[in-house]
């Protein structure tokens, strides 16, 4: 996210770097008490994979697309684990974006990898391990609840 392309680029052409509120999705993959985090070189932080919802796309379709683009796998969103935000990110080019994120608990078809563009590394981490990593500010408060969340639990709303 943050690269000026497509729908976001056309909006940025109108508003420049001013704050833009963007509906987005996050792909939450778990392996027991570990969660998959991805390093995003555009911001230099670790977070769950995901991104903006494109015009005409459903939130679950956006989740599937982001997983294919960033993790090179197919996923099936099985439940909404959390709805978070708005959480502001300021990109190196000055673009200010506040994400309102639907976090989907997903089942993966295969082992995740990464695209080498939006994501340059992935890692399965526990909540304790994540506290020592440079994670996205929103994730610091939510990594433990997301690693503990179980299908059937009420979703987290913030």
C-alpha angles and dihedrals in degrees: 000000000000096000110120104241139122121347095354091051091055091051091046088053087062102039104025114207096336119129113289120190109217129189108225145168135227127206110222112195119176136192105193105298094348127092127205112247127186128206111233109204092196090067101018093232138111119242141143113287116263146099150187124331110244121228111278093014124122118230092248091049089051089052091052092046093049091050091051093046099043106025099028092229140100117248134186115217105224102176144354106256097180146352110212140177162323087244116173124223123186111203124212089256090058097255109149115209130175112200124207100197133199106203112208124201102221142190113223127219100216135342117316121242129170139251098232090226112066089016125033100177139014130201138179106229140176121231089256093052091049091058090067094049128083095255129174109277093244091052095055091072096038107040094088095048090046093051090050098040113114130197107269094031116120113267121256116246124189 
